[in-house]
Amino acid sequence: MAETLKKGSRVTGTAREKLAADLKKKYDSGASIRALAEETGRSYGFVHRMLSESGVTLRGRGGATRGKKATSA
């Protein structure tokens, strides 16, 4: 799939739909956008756009959140 695409080449038509479906499946199984970008040889922004176009609900960034500290009684 992604191995046959040249880096920076325009992806259109059925190839784009197939790539979007494949990225969606992998993202839904837990792969990160960065991992998918590295795997396909595409940029983070490209993968993010493809996932958005295919209707995926993107996960939050995770990590520690800032806010009020819990007060212990």
mmCIF file as Biopython writes it, N, C-alpha, C and O atoms, coordinates in Angstrom:
data_model
#
loop_
_atom_site.group_PDB
_atom_site.id
_atom_site.type_symbol
_atom_site.label_atom_id
_atom_site.label_alt_id
_atom_site.label_comp_id
_atom_site.label_asym_id
_atom_site.label_entity_id
_atom_site.label_seq_id
_atom_site.pdbx_PDB_ins_code
_atom_site.Cartn_x
_atom_site.Cartn_y
_atom_site.Cartn_z
_atom_site.occupancy
_atom_site.B_iso_or_equiv
_atom_site.auth_seq_id
_atom_site.auth_asym_id
_atom_site.pdbx_PDB_model_num
ATOM 1   N N  . MET A ? 1  ? 0.831   -1.183 0.000  1.0 0.0 1  A 1 
ATOM 2   C CA . MET A ? 1  ? 0.000   0.000  0.000  1.0 0.0 1  A 1 
ATOM 3   C C  . MET A ? 1  ? 0.873   1.242  0.000  1.0 0.0 1  A 1 
ATOM 4   O O  . MET A ? 1  ? 1.140   1.799  -1.065 1.0 0.0 1  A 1 
ATOM 5   N N  . ALA A ? 2  ? 1.325   1.691  1.160  1.0 0.0 2  A 1 
ATOM 6   C CA . ALA A ? 2  ? 2.089   2.937  1.238  1.0 0.0 2  A 1 
ATOM 7   C C  . ALA A ? 2  ? 3.476   2.801  0.613  1.0 0.0 2  A 1 
ATOM 8   O O  . ALA A ? 2  ? 4.073   3.791  0.191  1.0 0.0 2  A 1 
ATOM 9   N N  . GLU A ? 3  ? 3.984   1.572  0.556  1.0 0.0 3  A 1 
ATOM 10  C CA . GLU A ? 3  ? 5.312   1.371  0.015  1.0 0.0 3  A 1 
ATOM 11  C C  . GLU A ? 3  ? 5.373   1.696  -1.474 1.0 0.0 3  A 1 
ATOM 12  O O  . GLU A ? 3  ? 6.434   2.040  -1.993 1.0 0.0 3  A 1 
ATOM 13  N N  . THR A ? 4  ? 4.233   1.587  -2.161 1.0 0.0 4  A 1 
ATOM 14  C CA . THR A ? 4  ? 4.217   1.840  -3.601 1.0 0.0 4  A 1 
ATOM 15  C C  . THR A ? 4  ? 4.092   3.320  -3.918 1.0 0.0 4  A 1 
ATOM 16  O O  . THR A ? 4  ? 4.275   3.720  -5.067 1.0 0.0 4  A 1 
ATOM 17  N N  . LEU A ? 5  ? 3.785   4.138  -2.923 1.0 0.0 5  A 1 
ATOM 18  C CA . LEU A ? 5  ? 3.634   5.580  -3.132 1.0 0.0 5  A 1 
ATOM 19  C C  . LEU A ? 5  ? 4.985   6.260  -3.014 1.0 0.0 5  A 1 
ATOM 20  O O  . LEU A ? 5  ? 5.753   5.981  -2.094 1.0 0.0 5  A 1 
ATOM 21  N N  . LYS A ? 6  ? 5.269   7.148  -3.946 1.0 0.0 6  A 1 
ATOM 22  C CA . LYS A ? 6  ? 6.509   7.913  -3.852 1.0 0.0 6  A 1 
ATOM 23  C C  . LYS A ? 6  ? 6.317   9.052  -2.872 1.0 0.0 6  A 1 
ATOM 24  O O  . LYS A ? 6  ? 5.236   9.635  -2.787 1.0 0.0 6  A 1 
ATOM 25  N N  . LYS A ? 7  ? 7.365   9.366  -2.137 1.0 0.0 7  A 1 
ATOM 26  C CA . LYS A ? 7  ? 7.288   10.426 -1.143 1.0 0.0 7  A 1 
ATOM 27  C C  . LYS A ? 7  ? 6.948   11.750 -1.815 1.0 0.0 7  A 1 
ATOM 28  O O  . LYS A ? 7  ? 7.589   12.154 -2.786 1.0 0.0 7  A 1 
ATOM 29  N N  . GLY A ? 8  ? 5.938   12.411 -1.286 1.0 0.0 8  A 1 
ATOM 30  C CA . GLY A ? 8  ? 5.542   13.713 -1.813 1.0 0.0 8  A 1 
ATOM 31  C C  . GLY A ? 8  ? 4.635   13.655 -3.024 1.0 0.0 8  A 1 
ATOM 32  O O  . GLY A ? 8  ? 4.219   14.694 -3.537 1.0 0.0 8  A 1 
ATOM 33  N N  . SER A ? 9  ? 4.319   12.440 -3.494 1.0 0.0 9  A 1 
ATOM 34  C CA . SER A ? 9  ? 3.448   12.347 -4.659 1.0 0.0 9  A 1 
ATOM 35  C C  . SER A ? 9  ? 2.000   12.606 -4.252 1.0 0.0 9  A 1 
ATOM 36  O O  . SER A ? 9  ? 1.605   12.347 -3.115 1.0 0.0 9  A 1 
ATOM 37  N N  . ARG A ? 10 ? 1.230   13.113 -5.185 1.0 0.0 10 A 1 
ATOM 38  C CA . ARG A ? 10 ? -0.174  13.398 -4.926 1.0 0.0 10 A 1 
ATOM 39  C C  . ARG A ? 10 ? -0.958  12.094 -4.901 1.0 0.0 10 A 1 
ATOM 40  O O  . ARG A ? 10 ? -0.782  11.238 -5.768 1.0 0.0 10 A 1 
ATOM 41  N N  . VAL A ? 11 ? -1.825  11.948 -3.904 1.0 0.0 11 A 1 
ATOM 42  C CA . VAL A ? 11 ? -2.626  10.737 -3.773 1.0 0.0 11 A 1 
ATOM 43  C C  . VAL A ? 11 ? -4.077  11.110 -4.058 1.0 0.0 11 A 1 
ATOM 44  O O  . VAL A ? 11 ? -4.676  11.905 -3.334 1.0 0.0 11 A 1 
ATOM 45  N N  . THR A ? 12 ? -4.639  10.526 -5.124 1.0 0.0 12 A 1 
ATOM 46  C CA . THR A ? 12 ? -6.007  10.871 -5.509 1.0 0.0 12 A 1 
ATOM 47  C C  . THR A ? 12 ? -6.814  9.616  -5.818 1.0 0.0 12 A 1 
ATOM 48  O O  . THR A ? 12 ? -6.270  8.515  -5.913 1.0 0.0 12 A 1 
ATOM 49  N N  . GLY A ? 13 ? -8.118  9.806  -5.972 1.0 0.0 13 A 1 
ATOM 50  C CA . GLY A ? 13 ? -9.005  8.732  -6.415 1.0 0.0 13 A 1 
ATOM 51  C C  . GLY A ? 13 ? -9.055  7.540  -5.487 1.0 0.0 13 A 1 
ATOM 52  O O  . GLY A ? 13 ? -9.091  7.680  -4.265 1.0 0.0 13 A 1 
ATOM 53  N N  . THR A ? 14 ? -9.056  6.347  -6.100 1.0 0.0 14 A 1 
ATOM 54  C CA . THR A ? 14 ? -9.202  5.118  -5.318 1.0 0.0 14 A 1 
ATOM 55  C C  . THR A ? 14 ? -7.998  4.869  -4.418 1.0 0.0 14 A 1 
ATOM 56  O O  . THR A ? 14 ? -8.142  4.295  -3.338 1.0 0.0 14 A 1 
ATOM 57  N N  . ALA A ? 15 ? -6.809  5.295  -4.853 1.0 0.0 15 A 1 
ATOM 58  C CA . ALA A ? 15 ? -5.623  5.122  -4.011 1.0 0.0 15 A 1 
ATOM 59  C C  . ALA A ? 15 ? -5.777  5.918  -2.717 1.0 0.0 15 A 1 
ATOM 60  O O  . ALA A ? 15 ? -5.386  5.445  -1.650 1.0 0.0 15 A 1 
ATOM 61  N N  . ARG A ? 16 ? -6.343  7.123  -2.804 1.0 0.0 16 A 1 
ATOM 62  C CA . ARG A ? 16 ? -6.558  7.958  -1.622 1.0 0.0 16 A 1 
ATOM 63  C C  . ARG A ? 16 ? -7.593  7.320  -0.698 1.0 0.0 16 A 1 
ATOM 64  O O  . ARG A ? 16 ? -7.422  7.303  0.521  1.0 0.0 16 A 1 
ATOM 65  N N  . GLU A ? 17 ? -8.664  6.798  -1.287 1.0 0.0 17 A 1 
ATOM 66  C CA . GLU A ? 17 ? -9.710  6.159  -0.479 1.0 0.0 17 A 1 
ATOM 67  C C  . GLU A ? 17 ? -9.166  4.922  0.233  1.0 0.0 17 A 1 
ATOM 68  O O  . GLU A ? 17 ? -9.484  4.675  1.397  1.0 0.0 17 A 1 
ATOM 69  N N  . LYS A ? 18 ? -8.348  4.154  -0.474 1.0 0.0 18 A 1 
ATOM 70  C CA . LYS A ? 18 ? -7.761  2.949  0.114  1.0 0.0 18 A 1 
ATOM 71  C C  . LYS A ? 18 ? -6.796  3.319  1.241  1.0 0.0 18 A 1 
ATOM 72  O O  . LYS A ? 18 ? -6.800  2.690  2.299  1.0 0.0 18 A 1 
ATOM 73  N N  . LEU A ? 19 ? -5.976  4.337  1.011  1.0 0.0 19 A 1 
ATOM 74  C CA . LEU A ? 19 ? -5.035  4.798  2.032  1.0 0.0 19 A 1 
ATOM 75  C C  . LEU A ? 19 ? -5.790  5.312  3.254  1.0 0.0 19 A 1 
ATOM 76  O O  . LEU A ? 19 ? -5.420  5.002  4.386  1.0 0.0 19 A 1 
ATOM 77  N N  . ALA A ? 20 ? -6.849  6.098  3.030  1.0 0.0 20 A 1 
ATOM 78  C CA . ALA A ? 20 ? -7.634  6.648  4.137  1.0 0.0 20 A 1 
ATOM 79  C C  . ALA A ? 20 ? -8.264  5.522  4.959  1.0 0.0 20 A 1 
ATOM 80  O O  . ALA A ? 20 ? -8.258  5.573  6.189  1.0 0.0 20 A 1 
ATOM 81  N N  . ALA A ? 21 ? -8.806  4.506  4.281  1.0 0.0 21 A 1 
ATOM 82  C CA . ALA A ? 21 ? -9.432  3.383  4.986  1.0 0.0 21 A 1 
ATOM 83  C C  . ALA A ? 21 ? -8.397  2.616  5.805  1.0 0.0 21 A 1 
ATOM 84  O O  . ALA A ? 21 ? -8.674  2.205  6.932  1.0 0.0 21 A 1 
ATOM 85  N N  . ASP A ? 22 ? -7.208  2.424  5.240  1.0 0.0 22 A 1 
ATOM 86  C CA . ASP A ? 22 ? -6.146  1.704  5.925  1.0 0.0 22 A 1 
ATOM 87  C C  . ASP A ? 22 ? -5.667  2.488  7.153  1.0 0.0 22 A 1 
ATOM 88  O O  . ASP A ? 22 ? -5.485  1.917  8.228  1.0 0.0 22 A 1 
ATOM 89  N N  . LEU A ? 23 ? -5.465  3.798  6.982  1.0 0.0 23 A 1 
ATOM 90  C CA . LEU A ? 23 ? -5.039  4.637  8.108  1.0 0.0 23 A 1 
ATOM 91  C C  . LEU A ? 23 ? -6.098  4.648  9.204  1.0 0.0 23 A 1 
ATOM 92  O O  . LEU A ? 23 ? -5.774  4.578  10.389 1.0 0.0 23 A 1 
ATOM 93  N N  . LYS A ? 24 ? -7.360  4.735  8.804  1.0 0.0 24 A 1 
ATOM 94  C CA . LYS A ? 24 ? -8.468  4.751  9.771  1.0 0.0 24 A 1 
ATOM 95  C C  . LYS A ? 24 ? -8.476  3.466  10.589 1.0 0.0 24 A 1 
ATOM 96  O O  . LYS A ? 24 ? -8.616  3.501  11.812 1.0 0.0 24 A 1 
ATOM 97  N N  . LYS A ? 25 ? -8.323  2.323  9.907  1.0 0.0 25 A 1 
ATOM 98  C CA . LYS A ? 25 ? -8.330  1.029  10.589 1.0 0.0 25 A 1 
ATOM 99  C C  . LYS A ? 25 ? -7.184  0.945  11.595 1.0 0.0 25 A 1 
ATOM 100 O O  . LYS A ? 25 ? -7.379  0.501  12.727 1.0 0.0 25 A 1 
ATOM 101 N N  . LYS A ? 26 ? -5.996  1.368  11.184 1.0 0.0 26 A 1 
ATOM 102 C CA . LYS A ? 26 ? -4.833  1.297  12.070 1.0 0.0 26 A 1 
ATOM 103 C C  . LYS A ? 26 ? -4.960  2.277  13.236 1.0 0.0 26 A 1 
ATOM 104 O O  . LYS A ? 26 ? -4.585  1.953  14.363 1.0 0.0 26 A 1 
ATOM 105 N N  . TYR A ? 27 ? -5.490  3.480  12.967 1.0 0.0 27 A 1 
ATOM 106 C CA . TYR A ? 27 ? -5.653  4.480  14.033 1.0 0.0 27 A 1 
ATOM 107 C C  . TYR A ? 27 ? -6.678  3.998  15.053 1.0 0.0 27 A 1 
ATOM 108 O O  . TYR A ? 27 ? -6.489  4.147  16.260 1.0 0.0 27 A 1 
ATOM 109 N N  . ASP A ? 28 ? -7.773  3.414  14.548 1.0 0.0 28 A 1 
ATOM 110 C CA . ASP A ? 28 ? -8.804  2.894  15.454 1.0 0.0 28 A 1 
ATOM 111 C C  . ASP A ? 28 ? -8.289  1.729  16.289 1.0 0.0 28 A 1 
ATOM 112 O O  . ASP A ? 28 ? -8.791  1.483  17.385 1.0 0.0 28 A 1 
ATOM 113 N N  . SER A ? 29 ? -7.274  0.998  15.771 1.0 0.0 29 A 1 
ATOM 114 C CA . SER A ? 29 ? -6.695  -0.100 16.564 1.0 0.0 29 A 1 
ATOM 115 C C  . SER A ? 29 ? -5.646  0.384  17.553 1.0 0.0 29 A 1 
ATOM 116 O O  . SER A ? 29 ? -5.086  -0.420 18.298 1.0 0.0 29 A 1 
ATOM 117 N N  . GLY A ? 30 ? -5.367  1.692  17.575 1.0 0.0 30 A 1 
ATOM 118 C CA . GLY A ? 30 ? -4.472  2.226  18.601 1.0 0.0 30 A 1 
ATOM 119 C C  . GLY A ? 30 ? -3.188  2.854  18.118 1.0 0.0 30 A 1 
ATOM 120 O O  . GLY A ? 30 ? -2.430  3.383  18.931 1.0 0.0 30 A 1 
ATOM 121 N N  . ALA A ? 31 ? -2.908  2.818  16.821 1.0 0.0 31 A 1 
ATOM 122 C CA . ALA A ? 31 ? -1.671  3.436  16.311 1.0 0.0 31 A 1 
ATOM 123 C C  . ALA A ? 31 ? -1.771  4.958  16.420 1.0 0.0 31 A 1 
ATOM 124 O O  . ALA A ? 31 ? -2.850  5.529  16.259 1.0 0.0 31 A 1 
ATOM 125 N N  . SER A ? 32 ? -0.652  5.601  16.689 1.0 0.0 32 A 1 
ATOM 126 C CA . SER A ? 32 ? -0.644  7.055  16.785 1.0 0.0 32 A 1 
ATOM 127 C C  . SER A ? 32 ? -0.491  7.676  15.397 1.0 0.0 32 A 1 
ATOM 128 O O  . SER A ? 32 ? -0.057  7.011  14.456 1.0 0.0 32 A 1 
ATOM 129 N N  . ILE A ? 33 ? -0.845  8.938  15.281 1.0 0.0 33 A 1 
ATOM 130 C CA . ILE A ? 33 ? -0.700  9.645  14.012 1.0 0.0 33 A 1 
ATOM 131 C C  . ILE A ? 33 ? 0.775   9.696  13.631 1.0 0.0 33 A 1 
ATOM 132 O O  . ILE A ? 33 ? 1.119   9.508  12.464 1.0 0.0 33 A 1 
ATOM 133 N N  . ARG A ? 34 ? 1.642   9.946  14.599 1.0 0.0 34 A 1 
ATOM 134 C CA . ARG A ? 34 ? 3.080   9.996  14.317 1.0 0.0 34 A 1 
ATOM 135 C C  . ARG A ? 34 ? 3.595   8.659  13.804 1.0 0.0 34 A 1 
ATOM 136 O O  . ARG A ? 34 ? 4.400   8.621  12.873 1.0 0.0 34 A 1 
ATOM 137 N N  . ALA A ? 35 ? 3.138   7.561  14.400 1.0 0.0 35 A 1 
ATOM 138 C CA . ALA A ? 35 ? 3.575   6.234  13.958 1.0 0.0 35 A 1 
ATOM 139 C C  . ALA A ? 35 ? 3.089   5.960  12.538 1.0 0.0 35 A 1 
ATOM 140 O O  . ALA A ? 35 ? 3.821   5.398  11.723 1.0 0.0 35 A 1 
ATOM 141 N N  . LEU A ? 36 ? 1.857   6.356  12.248 1.0 0.0 36 A 1 
ATOM 142 C CA . LEU A ? 36 ? 1.307   6.154  10.902 1.0 0.0 36 A 1 
ATOM 143 C C  . LEU A ? 36 ? 2.058   7.010  9.882  1.0 0.0 36 A 1 
ATOM 144 O O  . LEU A ? 36 ? 2.309   6.571  8.760  1.0 0.0 36 A 1 
ATOM 145 N N  . ALA A ? 37 ? 2.413   8.227  10.278 1.0 0.0 37 A 1 
ATOM 146 C CA . ALA A ? 37 ? 3.153   9.113  9.378  1.0 0.0 37 A 1 
ATOM 147 C C  . ALA A ? 37 ? 4.513   8.512  9.049  1.0 0.0 37 A 1 
ATOM 148 O O  . ALA A ? 37 ? 4.944   8.540  7.896  1.0 0.0 37 A 1 
ATOM 149 N N  . GLU A ? 38 ? 5.185   7.972  10.050 1.0 0.0 38 A 1 
ATOM 150 C CA . GLU A ? 38 ? 6.498   7.373  9.833  1.0 0.0 38 A 1 
ATOM 151 C C  . GLU A ? 38 ? 6.379   6.122  8.957  1.0 0.0 38 A 1 
ATOM 152 O O  . GLU A ? 38 ? 7.203   5.891  8.073  1.0 0.0 38 A 1 
ATOM 153 N N  . GLU A ? 39 ? 5.361   5.336  9.213  1.0 0.0 39 A 1 
ATOM 154 C CA . GLU A ? 39 ? 5.151   4.090  8.468  1.0 0.0 39 A 1 
ATOM 155 C C  . GLU A ? 39 ? 4.870   4.349  6.984  1.0 0.0 39 A 1 
ATOM 156 O O  . GLU A ? 39 ? 5.340   3.613  6.116  1.0 0.0 39 A 1 
ATOM 157 N N  . THR A ? 40 ? 4.100   5.400  6.709  1.0 0.0 40 A 1 
ATOM 158 C CA . THR A ? 40 ? 3.719   5.686  5.320  1.0 0.0 40 A 1 
ATOM 159 C C  . THR A ? 40 ? 4.705   6.608  4.622  1.0 0.0 40 A 1 
ATOM 160 O O  . THR A ? 40 ? 4.640   6.767  3.403  1.0 0.0 40 A 1 
ATOM 161 N N  . GLY A ? 41 ? 5.626   7.223  5.376  1.0 0.0 41 A 1 
ATOM 162 C CA . GLY A ? 41 ? 6.569   8.156  4.767  1.0 0.0 41 A 1 
ATOM 163 C C  . GLY A ? 41 ? 5.924   9.494  4.451  1.0 0.0 41 A 1 
ATOM 164 O O  . GLY A ? 41 ? 6.422   10.251 3.617  1.0 0.0 41 A 1 
ATOM 165 N N  . ARG A ? 42 ? 4.820   9.782  5.116  1.0 0.0 42 A 1 
ATOM 166 C CA . ARG A ? 42 ? 4.099   11.038 4.918  1.0 0.0 42 A 1 
ATOM 167 C C  . ARG A ? 42 ? 4.233   11.908 6.159  1.0 0.0 42 A 1 
ATOM 168 O O  . ARG A ? 42 ? 4.712   11.457 7.200  1.0 0.0 42 A 1 
ATOM 169 N N  . SER A ? 43 ? 3.807   13.154 6.038  1.0 0.0 43 A 1 
ATOM 170 C CA . SER A ? 43 ? 3.909   14.069 7.176  1.0 0.0 43 A 1 
ATOM 171 C C  . SER A ? 43 ? 2.780   13.830 8.169  1.0 0.0 43 A 1 
ATOM 172 O O  . SER A ? 43 ? 1.766   13.213 7.844  1.0 0.0 43 A 1 
ATOM 173 N N  . TYR A ? 44 ? 2.975   14.328 9.381  1.0 0.0 44 A 1 
ATOM 174 C CA . TYR A ? 44 ? 1.955   14.264 10.418 1.0 0.0 44 A 1 
ATOM 175 C C  . TYR A ? 44 ? 0.685   14.946 9.920  1.0 0.0 44 A 1 
ATOM 176 O O  . TYR A ? 44 ? -0.415  14.422 10.096 1.0 0.0 44 A 1 
ATOM 177 N N  . GLY A ? 45 ? 0.837   16.122 9.294  1.0 0.0 45 A 1 
ATOM 178 C CA . GLY A ? 45 ? -0.313  16.884 8.809  1.0 0.0 45 A 1 
ATOM 179 C C  . GLY A ? 45 ? -1.106  16.138 7.755  1.0 0.0 45 A 1 
ATOM 180 O O  . GLY A ? 45 ? -2.336  16.190 7.745  1.0 0.0 45 A 1 
ATOM 181 N N  . PHE A ? 46 ? -0.400  15.436 6.858  1.0 0.0 46 A 1 
ATOM 182 C CA . PHE A ? 46 ? -1.069  14.662 5.812  1.0 0.0 46 A 1 
ATOM 183 C C  . PHE A ? 46 ? -1.925  13.561 6.436  1.0 0.0 46 A 1 
ATOM 184 O O  . PHE A ? 46 ? -3.090  13.392 6.076  1.0 0.0 46 A 1 
ATOM 185 N N  . VAL A ? 47 ? -1.337  12.813 7.376  1.0 0.0 47 A 1 
ATOM 186 C CA . VAL A ? 47 ? -2.065  11.720 8.022  1.0 0.0 47 A 1 
ATOM 187 C C  . VAL A ? 47 ? -3.241  12.275 8.817  1.0 0.0 47 A 1 
ATOM 188 O O  . VAL A ? 47 ? -4.333  11.708 8.783  1.0 0.0 47 A 1 
ATOM 189 N N  . HIS A ? 48 ? -3.029  13.374 9.527  1.0 0.0 48 A 1 
ATOM 190 C CA . HIS A ? 48 ? -4.089  14.011 10.307 1.0 0.0 48 A 1 
ATOM 191 C C  . HIS A ? 48 ? -5.247  14.402 9.390  1.0 0.0 48 A 1 
ATOM 192 O O  . HIS A ? 48 ? -6.410  14.167 9.719  1.0 0.0 48 A 1 
ATOM 193 N N  . ARG A ? 49 ? -4.931  14.995 8.248  1.0 0.0 49 A 1 
ATOM 194 C CA . ARG A ? 49 ? -5.953  15.418 7.288  1.0 0.0 49 A 1 
ATOM 195 C C  . ARG A ? 49 ? -6.709  14.219 6.720  1.0 0.0 49 A 1 
ATOM 196 O O  . ARG A ? 49 ? -7.932  14.261 6.584  1.0 0.0 49 A 1 
ATOM 197 N N  . MET A ? 50 ? -5.987  13.161 6.393  1.0 0.0 50 A 1 
ATOM 198 C CA . MET A ? 50 ? -6.621  11.954 5.850  1.0 0.0 50 A 1 
ATOM 199 C C  . MET A ? 50 ? -7.586  11.342 6.872  1.0 0.0 50 A 1 
ATOM 200 O O  . MET A ? 50 ? -8.683  10.912 6.516  1.0 0.0 50 A 1 
ATOM 201 N N  . LEU A ? 51 ? -7.172  11.308 8.136  1.0 0.0 51 A 1 
ATOM 202 C CA . LEU A ? 51 ? -8.046  10.763 9.177  1.0 0.0 51 A 1 
ATOM 203 C C  . LEU A ? 51 ? -9.285  11.637 9.364  1.0 0.0 51 A 1 
ATOM 204 O O  . LEU A ? 51 ? -10.393 11.126 9.528  1.0 0.0 51 A 1 
ATOM 205 N N  . SER A ? 52 ? -9.091  12.945 9.339  1.0 0.0 52 A 1 
ATOM 206 C CA . SER A ? 52 ? -10.227 13.859 9.486  1.0 0.0 52 A 1 
ATOM 207 C C  . SER A ? 52 ? -11.203 13.703 8.330  1.0 0.0 52 A 1 
ATOM 208 O O  . SER A ? 52 ? -12.417 13.694 8.531  1.0 0.0 52 A 1 
ATOM 209 N N  . GLU A ? 53 ? -10.667 13.578 7.111  1.0 0.0 53 A 1 
ATOM 210 C CA . GLU A ? 53 ? -11.514 13.402 5.935  1.0 0.0 53 A 1 
ATOM 211 C C  . GLU A ? 53 ? -12.306 12.105 5.998  1.0 0.0 53 A 1 
ATOM 212 O O  . GLU A ? 53 ? -13.426 12.037 5.491  1.0 0.0 53 A 1 
ATOM 213 N N  . SER A ? 54 ? -11.738 11.077 6.614  1.0 0.0 54 A 1 
ATOM 214 C CA . SER A ? 54 ? -12.426 9.787  6.673  1.0 0.0 54 A 1 
ATOM 215 C C  . SER A ? 54 ? -13.379 9.687  7.864  1.0 0.0 54 A 1 
ATOM 216 O O  . SER A ? 54 ? -13.971 8.633  8.094  1.0 0.0 54 A 1 
ATOM 217 N N  . GLY A ? 55 ? -13.530 10.775 8.621  1.0 0.0 55 A 1 
ATOM 218 C CA . GLY A ? 55 ? -14.534 10.830 9.677  1.0 0.0 55 A 1 
ATOM 219 C C  . GLY A ? 55 ? -14.114 10.229 11.007 1.0 0.0 55 A 1 
ATOM 220 O O  . GLY A ? 55 ? -14.970 9.904  11.830 1.0 0.0 55 A 1 
ATOM 221 N N  . VAL A ? 56 ? -12.831 10.075 11.233 1.0 0.0 56 A 1 
ATOM 222 C CA . VAL A ? 56 ? -12.341 9.509  12.498 1.0 0.0 56 A 1 
ATOM 223 C C  . VAL A ? 56 ? -12.469 10.550 13.601 1.0 0.0 56 A 1 
ATOM 224 O O  . VAL A ? 56 ? -12.203 11.732 13.382 1.0 0.0 56 A 1 
ATOM 225 N N  . THR A ? 57 ? -12.878 10.104 14.794 1.0 0.0 57 A 1 
ATOM 226 C CA . THR A ? 57 ? -12.847 10.977 15.963 1.0 0.0 57 A 1 
ATOM 227 C C  . THR A ? 57 ? -11.444 10.871 16.539 1.0 0.0 57 A 1 
ATOM 228 O O  . THR A ? 57 ? -11.046 9.817  17.036 1.0 0.0 57 A 1 
ATOM 229 N N  . LEU A ? 58 ? -10.703 11.960 16.472 1.0 0.0 58 A 1 
ATOM 230 C CA . LEU A ? 58 ? -9.311  11.953 16.904 1.0 0.0 58 A 1 
ATOM 231 C C  . LEU A ? 58 ? -9.215  11.915 18.427 1.0 0.0 58 A 1 
ATOM 232 O O  . LEU A ? 58 ? -10.010 12.536 19.132 1.0 0.0 58 A 1 
ATOM 233 N N  . ARG A ? 59 ? -8.234  11.178 18.910 1.0 0.0 59 A 1 
ATOM 234 C CA . ARG A ? 59 ? -8.018  11.075 20.346 1.0 0.0 59 A 1 
ATOM 235 C C  . ARG A ? 59 ? -7.351  12.344 20.871 1.0 0.0 59 A 1 
ATOM 236 O O  . ARG A ? 59 ? -6.742  13.104 20.118 1.0 0.0 59 A 1 
ATOM 237 N N  . GLY A ? 60 ? -7.480  12.552 22.176 1.0 0.0 60 A 1 
ATOM 238 C CA . GLY A ? 60 ? -6.822  13.679 22.824 1.0 0.0 60 A 1 
ATOM 239 C C  . GLY A ? 60 ? -5.322  13.449 22.901 1.0 0.0 60 A 1 
ATOM 240 O O  . GLY A ? 60 ? -4.836  12.355 22.615 1.0 0.0 60 A 1 
ATOM 241 N N  . ARG A ? 61 ? -4.604  14.475 23.285 1.0 0.0 61 A 1 
ATOM 242 C CA . ARG A ? 61 ? -3.146  14.389 23.333 1.0 0.0 61 A 1 
ATOM 243 C C  . ARG A ? 61 ? -2.636  13.562 24.495 1.0 0.0 61 A 1 
ATOM 244 O O  . ARG A ? 61 ? -1.533  13.020 24.419 1.0 0.0 61 A 1 
ATOM 245 N N  . GLY A ? 62 ? -3.397  13.448 25.562 1.0 0.0 62 A 1 
ATOM 246 C CA . GLY A ? 62 ? -2.959  12.651 26.709 1.0 0.0 62 A 1 
ATOM 247 C C  . GLY A ? 62 ? -1.927  13.381 27.542 1.0 0.0 62 A 1 
ATOM 248 O O  . GLY A ? 62 ? -1.733  14.588 27.399 1.0 0.0 62 A 1 
ATOM 249 N N  . GLY A ? 63 ? -1.278  12.649 28.398 1.0 0.0 63 A 1 
ATOM 250 C CA . GLY A ? 63 ? -0.263  13.250 29.261 1.0 0.0 63 A 1 
ATOM 251 C C  . GLY A ? 63 ? -0.884  13.929 30.466 1.0 0.0 63 A 1 
ATOM 252 O O  . GLY A ? 63 ? -2.094  13.855 30.684 1.0 0.0 63 A 1 
ATOM 253 N N  . ALA A ? 64 ? -0.047  14.587 31.242 1.0 0.0 64 A 1 
ATOM 254 C CA . ALA A ? 64 ? -0.513  15.270 32.441 1.0 0.0 64 A 1 
ATOM 255 C C  . ALA A ? 64 ? -1.300  16.511 32.054 1.0 0.0 64 A 1 
ATOM 256 O O  . ALA A ? 64 ? -0.926  17.235 31.131 1.0 0.0 64 A 1 
ATOM 257 N N  . THR A ? 65 ? -2.372  16.746 32.756 1.0 0.0 65 A 1 
ATOM 258 C CA . THR A ? 65 ? -3.170  17.943 32.500 1.0 0.0 65 A 1 
ATOM 259 C C  . THR A ? 65 ? -2.907  18.964 33.591 1.0 0.0 65 A 1 
ATOM 260 O O  . THR A ? 65 ? -2.656  18.617 34.745 1.0 0.0 65 A 1 
ATOM 261 N N  . ARG A ? 66 ? -2.968  20.184 33.219 1.0 0.0 66 A 1 
ATOM 262 C CA . ARG A ? 66 ? -2.747  21.247 34.202 1.0 0.0 66 A 1 
ATOM 263 C C  . ARG A ? 66 ? -4.093  21.770 34.669 1.0 0.0 66 A 1 
ATOM 264 O O  . ARG A ? 66 ? -5.054  21.839 33.903 1.0 0.0 66 A 1 
ATOM 265 N N  . GLY A ? 67 ? -4.138  22.119 35.885 1.0 0.0 67 A 1 
ATOM 266 C CA . GLY A ? 67 ? -5.381  22.622 36.461 1.0 0.0 67 A 1 
ATOM 267 C C  . GLY A ? 67 ? -5.216  22.729 37.964 1.0 0.0 67 A 1 
ATOM 268 O O  . GLY A ? 67 ? -4.105  22.711 38.495 1.0 0.0 67 A 1 
ATOM 269 N N  . LYS A ? 68 ? -6.333  22.840 38.622 1.0 0.0 68 A 1 
ATOM 270 C CA . LYS A ? 68 ? -6.280  22.929 40.077 1.0 0.0 68 A 1 
ATOM 271 C C  . LYS A ? 68 ? -5.795  21.622 40.644 1.0 0.0 68 A 1 
ATOM 272 O O  . LYS A ? 68 ? -6.206  20.548 40.206 1.0 0.0 68 A 1 
ATOM 273 N N  . LYS A ? 69 ? -4.914  21.717 41.629 1.0 0.0 69 A 1 
ATOM 274 C CA . LYS A ? 69 ? -4.436  20.515 42.288 1.0 0.0 69 A 1 
ATOM 275 C C  . LYS A ? 69 ? -5.518  20.035 43.255 1.0 0.0 69 A 1 
ATOM 276 O O  . LYS A ? 69 ? -6.217  20.832 43.882 1.0 0.0 69 A 1 
ATOM 277 N N  . ALA A ? 70 ? -5.629  18.750 43.353 1.0 0.0 70 A 1 
ATOM 278 C CA . ALA A ? 70 ? -6.609  18.189 44.295 1.0 0.0 70 A 1 
ATOM 279 C C  . ALA A ? 70 ? -6.163  18.480 45.723 1.0 0.0 70 A 1 
ATOM 280 O O  . ALA A ? 70 ? -5.007  18.251 46.078 1.0 0.0 70 A 1 
ATOM 281 N N  . THR A ? 71 ? -7.059  18.972 46.517 1.0 0.0 71 A 1 
ATOM 282 C CA . THR A ? 71 ? -6.703  19.266 47.908 1.0 0.0 71 A 1 
ATOM 283 C C  . THR A ? 71 ? -7.007  18.033 48.754 1.0 0.0 71 A 1 
ATOM 284 O O  . THR A ? 71 ? -8.089  17.453 48.658 1.0 0.0 71 A 1 
ATOM 285 N N  . SER A ? 72 ? -6.058  17.648 49.568 1.0 0.0 72 A 1 
ATOM 286 C CA . SER A ? 72 ? -6.292  16.478 50.437 1.0 0.0 72 A 1 
ATOM 287 C C  . SER A ? 72 ? -6.799  16.972 51.771 1.0 0.0 72 A 1 
ATOM 288 O O  . SER A ? 72 ? -6.291  17.947 52.324 1.0 0.0 72 A 1 
ATOM 289 N N  . ALA A ? 73 ? -7.812  16.285 52.287 1.0 0.0 73 A 1 
ATOM 290 C CA . ALA A ? 73 ? -8.435  16.714 53.535 1.0 0.0 73 A 1 
ATOM 291 C C  . ALA A ? 73 ? -7.880  16.033 54.730 1.0 0.0 73 A 1 
ATOM 292 O O  . ALA A ? 73 ? -8.315  16.300 55.850 1.0 0.0 73 A 1 
#
